[in-house]
Amino acid sequence: MEGVPPTRFDAESTNKDAERGRRRPTLDTRILLHEKALMLRKNSQTFQQIIDKIEQEHGVRLSKSTISNWTSGKSSPYRAGHVFIPKPTPDLAYVIGVETGDAFLNFKLRSYQYRIRLRAVDREFVEAFNQAVSSVLGCPAHRLWKGSTEKEFHVEFGSYLLHRFLQQELQDLKKFIEHDTECVAAFIRGFFDSEGSVDEVGHLTASNTDFELLRYVNDLLHRYFGIEATGPHPGKRKGTILTRRGKSYVRSSDCYYIYVKTAGLSKFDKEIGLSIKRKRLRLERRFQAAA
């Protein structure tokens, strides 16, 4: 990086670096650089070319011994503790469900910031996501902070591996979603926490621009829980105005929605549930009135 002296990193001498006050790259950063080094070596780059290329692109100067040990398989950052290894759990399924909706991924390549972030007006929702991600990453829950308005809460995690995992196509994530009934329920709950709406009379819907995603959620409701939903139906059209949290946007895509039939609301509440209290209360009033 221009004007900034490179960080020098030797995987075999990190204790010395610490003694000299050098900051060791994070585990996610080392994994990223490891993958880059292997790719360059596979493309017949010399050790020196790999060192120069990584320094030019990432501002970290690796030693030849690090490159040699990585490319020969003698060492690997994947052998360190606390590496995110995808395992099918309800918490991971919930995170996947939220990521299909309100959560978003961003990154700043040069500073190795691979972020998973959620902002929402419902604190219970942000706290549920916070607990799920911290469980998946094996770290303490993060601090929530207020957004641009007093009614908005934010939480953010940095993880290159989880970030990369969540960027996969839905088809590749289905084995984690459908591992068992608990995972399916957690995925649907995460999706409805993000994209679901319960109006004042208790109608439960979920909207998204991804038609096939909605079809998949509809199918899961039917196959695993016997809950019937209609749709996807056409919703708001591309080019219409969306007002959210006091800001107006022009929709860039057509939106669709599914509608959960009243007969299935009690089962939805019992076997799937919602994290957001105000939505839960409206739902309960609806199916109790219909009983």
Stockholm file with secondary structure:
# STOCKHOLM 1.0

chainA/1-291         MEGVPPTRFDAESTNKDAERGRRRPTLDTRILLHEKALMLRKNSQTFQQIIDKIEQEHGVRLSKSTISNWTSGKSSPYRAGHVFIPKPTPDLAYVIGVETGDAFLNFKLRSYQYRIRLRAVDREFVEAFNQAVSSVLGCPAHRLWKGSTEKEFHVEFGSYLLHRFLQQELQDLKKFIEHDTECVAAFIRGFFDSEGSVDEVGHLTASNTDFELLRYVNDLLHRYFGIEATGPHPGKRKGTILTRRGKSYVRSSDCYYIYVKTAGLSKFDKEIGLSIKRKRLRLERRFQAAA
#=GR chainA/1-291 SS CTTSCCEEECTTCHHHHHHTTCCCCCHHHHHHHHHHHHHHHHTTCCHHHHHHHHHHHHSEEECHHHHHHHHHTSCCGGGSTTCCCCCCCHHHHHHHHHHTTTCEEEEEGGGTEEEEEEEESCHHHHHHHHHHHHHHHTSCCCCCEECSSTTCEEEEEECHHHHHHHTSCHHHHHHHHTSSHHHHHHHHHHHHHHHEEECTTCCEEEEESCHHHHHHHHHHHHHHHCCCEEEEEECSCTTCEEEETTEEEECSSCCEEEEECGGGHHHHHHHTCCSCHHHHHHHHHHHHHHC
#=GC SS_cons         CTTSCCEEECTTCHHHHHHTTCCCCCHHHHHHHHHHHHHHHHTTCCHHHHHHHHHHHHSEEECHHHHHHHHHTSCCGGGSTTCCCCCCCHHHHHHHHHHTTTCEEEEEGGGTEEEEEEEESCHHHHHHHHHHHHHHHTSCCCCCEECSSTTCEEEEEECHHHHHHHTSCHHHHHHHHTSSHHHHHHHHHHHHHHHEEECTTCCEEEEESCHHHHHHHHHHHHHHHCCCEEEEEECSCTTCEEEETTEEEECSSCCEEEEECGGGHHHHHHHTCCSCHHHHHHHHHHHHHHC
//
